[in-house]
Amino acid sequence: MLDALLIILCLIVALAAIGVAGFVVLLKLGVIVQQATKPTHLDTANYTLDQGREVRPEEERRN
């Protein structure tokens, strides 16, 4: 009788451990999928043409 209760207790502990591990794996996969669906970079800066390098006519003819 004691052996049967011990086996049942071990099975319950093993199933609980498998369930917790499965939950953690699913949670991690959910976080990975959520991060993967985010846009990589959202650039909201205001750029003007004055920030670029001016190309002189001599340089245009060389290239």
C-alpha positions as CSV (number, residue, x, y, z in Angstrom):
1,M,0.0,0.0,0.0
2,L,2.8,2.4,0.9
3,D,4.6,1.5,-2.3
4,A,1.6,2.4,-4.4
5,L,1.2,5.8,-2.7
6,L,4.8,6.5,-3.2
7,I,4.6,5.7,-6.9
8,I,1.5,7.9,-7.3
9,L,3.2,10.7,-5.5
10,C,6.3,10.4,-7.7
11,L,4.1,10.4,-10.8
12,I,2.2,13.5,-9.6
13,V,5.5,15.3,-9.0
14,A,6.9,14.2,-12.4
15,L,3.8,15.4,-14.2
16,A,3.9,18.7,-12.3
17,A,7.5,19.2,-13.3
18,I,6.8,18.5,-17.0
19,G,3.8,20.9,-16.9
20,V,5.9,23.7,-15.4
21,A,8.7,23.1,-17.9
22,G,6.3,23.1,-20.8
23,F,4.7,26.3,-19.5
24,V,8.1,28.0,-19.3
25,V,9.0,26.9,-22.8
26,L,5.8,28.2,-24.2
27,L,6.2,31.5,-22.4
28,K,9.7,31.9,-23.8
29,L,8.5,31.1,-27.3
30,G,5.8,33.7,-26.9
31,V,8.3,36.3,-26.0
32,I,10.6,35.4,-28.9
33,V,7.7,35.7,-31.4
34,Q,6.5,39.0,-29.8
35,Q,10.0,40.4,-30.2
36,A,10.4,39.1,-33.7
37,T,7.2,40.8,-34.9
38,K,8.3,44.3,-33.6
39,P,9.6,46.7,-36.3
40,T,13.4,46.7,-36.4
41,H,13.9,50.5,-36.2
42,L,11.5,53.4,-36.4
43,D,13.4,56.5,-37.5
44,T,11.5,59.7,-36.6
45,A,14.4,62.1,-37.0
46,N,14.0,65.2,-39.1
47,Y,16.7,65.3,-41.8
48,T,17.4,68.2,-44.1
49,L,19.5,68.6,-47.3
50,D,21.9,70.9,-45.5
51,Q,23.2,67.9,-43.5
52,G,24.5,66.2,-46.7
53,R,28.0,66.7,-48.3
54,E,28.1,69.2,-51.1
55,V,29.4,67.8,-54.4
56,R,31.4,70.3,-56.4
57,P,31.3,70.2,-60.2
58,E,35.0,69.0,-60.3
59,E,34.1,66.0,-58.2
60,E,31.1,65.1,-60.3
61,R,33.3,65.0,-63.5
62,R,35.9,62.7,-61.9
63,N,33.3,60.1,-60.8
